[in-house]
Amino acid sequence: MASPVDVNELFLKCMTESVTEKLTARTVAAYITSPFEIYCNNFVSEAEQDEITEYQKLLFQRGNDHENQTVHAKFPNLVTIPFERPEDGFKLIIDSMVSGTDTLHGAPIYYLPEGIFGVADILEKSNTESSIFGDGNVEDFCHNKTMIILFK
């Protein structure tokens, strides 16, 4: 029988920072495609940065719409949990996983002891091995900038 998961203890373990810089998938992608973007994001004031154009806003919106359609078609029973701050969303995601939710969409994920933060397009239940999230396995799969994390 699986041991019960203390949601608060797990949340605190994941949110305890031990590095100064957080690593995100966006940081890795920027490093590969445009290392100068990392410098701009970290050292150039917002006032000096280029504004997002209407065309870029349209592209982002169409990309989000396409992602939502694709994800809902592939995972019709997924759950999307609303939240105001990513940190609050992460706590709600842990609660939902521990309660037995099979598939989550747009979930913020933190493991700050390693400086890792991101938003998973899909979190899907797996019954393979053990992880810090309880009896199960956390595996990352990156495919076309989509991260799927399996959990039990």
C-alpha positions in Angstrom: 0.0 0.0 0.0 1.3 3.4 -0.9 2.2 5.8 1.9 0.0 8.9 2.2 1.5 12.1 0.8 1.7 15.2 3.1 0.8 17.9 0.6 2.1 20.8 2.7 5.5 19.0 3.3 5.8 18.2 -0.5 4.9 21.8 -1.4 7.5 23.2 1.0 10.2 20.8 -0.3 9.6 21.9 -3.9 9.4 25.6 -3.0 12.6 25.8 -1.0 15.1 27.8 -3.1 18.7 26.9 -3.0 19.9 28.5 -6.3 19.5 32.1 -7.4 18.6 31.6 -11.0 15.5 29.5 -12.1 15.9 27.3 -15.1 12.9 27.1 -17.4 12.2 25.5 -20.8 12.0 29.0 -22.2 15.5 29.7 -21.0 16.9 26.6 -22.7 15.0 27.4 -25.9 16.3 31.0 -25.9 19.9 29.8 -25.3 19.6 27.5 -28.4 17.9 30.0 -30.7 19.0 33.4 -29.4 21.4 33.6 -26.4 21.2 37.5 -26.6 17.6 37.1 -25.5 18.7 35.8 -22.2 20.8 38.9 -21.6 18.0 41.2 -22.6 15.5 39.4 -20.4 17.8 39.6 -17.4 19.6 42.9 -17.8 17.5 45.3 -20.0 14.7 47.3 -18.4 11.2 46.7 -19.6 11.0 50.3 -20.8 14.0 49.6 -23.2 12.6 46.4 -24.5 10.6 46.2 -27.8 6.8 46.2 -27.3 4.9 43.1 -28.4 3.3 43.9 -31.8 -0.4 43.3 -32.6 0.8 40.6 -35.0 2.7 38.9 -32.3 -0.3 39.1 -30.0 -2.4 37.5 -32.8 0.2 34.7 -33.2 0.2 34.0 -29.4 -3.6 33.9 -29.3 -3.8 31.5 -32.3 -1.1 29.3 -30.8 -3.0 29.2 -27.5 -6.2 28.4 -29.3 -4.6 25.6 -31.3 -2.9 24.2 -28.1 -6.3 24.1 -26.3 -8.1 22.4 -29.2 -5.3 19.8 -29.6 -5.0 19.1 -25.9 -8.7 18.7 -25.4 -9.0 16.4 -28.4 -6.2 14.1 -27.2 -7.2 14.3 -23.5 -11.0 14.8 -23.3 -11.2 14.1 -19.6 -8.4 16.5 -18.5 -8.8 19.0 -15.7 -7.8 22.6 -15.8 -7.4 24.2 -12.4 -7.8 28.0 -12.2 -5.4 30.0 -10.1 -4.2 33.6 -9.7 -0.5 33.1 -8.9 1.6 30.2 -10.2 2.7 29.3 -6.7 -0.9 29.0 -5.6 -1.6 26.9 -8.7 1.2 24.6 -7.9 -0.3 23.9 -4.4 -3.7 23.2 -6.1 -2.0 20.9 -8.6 -0.4 18.9 -5.8 -3.7 18.6 -4.0 -5.4 17.5 -7.2 -2.7 14.9 -8.0 -2.8 13.5 -4.4 -6.7 13.3 -4.7 -6.3 11.1 -7.8 -6.8 13.4 -10.8 -5.6 11.5 -13.9 -4.8 14.4 -16.3 -4.1 18.1 -15.7 -3.6 20.9 -18.2 -1.6 24.1 -17.9 -0.1 23.1 -14.5 2.7 25.2 -12.9 5.5 23.0 -11.7 8.2 24.0 -9.2 11.3 22.3 -7.9 13.3 25.2 -6.6 16.0 23.2 -4.8 17.3 22.7 -8.3 16.1 26.1 -9.6 13.5 24.5 -11.9 10.2 26.1 -12.8 7.8 25.6 -15.7 4.2 25.2 -16.8 3.4 21.7 -18.1 1.0 21.5 -21.0 -0.1 18.1 -19.7 0.3 16.2 -16.5 -0.8 12.6 -16.9 -1.0 9.8 -14.4 1.5 7.0 -14.6 1.7 3.8 -12.5 5.4 3.0 -13.0 7.9 3.9 -10.3 8.2 6.0 -7.2 8.7 9.8 -7.1 8.6 12.8 -4.7 4.9 13.1 -5.7 4.1 9.7 -4.2 3.9 6.2 -5.5 4.5 6.7 -9.3 7.0 8.1 -11.7 7.6 11.7 -12.8 9.0 11.7 -16.4 9.4 14.6 -18.6 8.8 14.3 -22.3 9.5 17.3 -24.6 8.0 17.2 -28.0 7.5 20.3 -30.1 7.9 22.4 -26.9 5.2 20.4 -25.2 6.1 18.9 -21.8 4.2 15.9 -20.6 4.9 14.9 -17.1 3.6 11.5 -15.9 2.6 11.0 -12.3 0.8 8.6 -10.1 
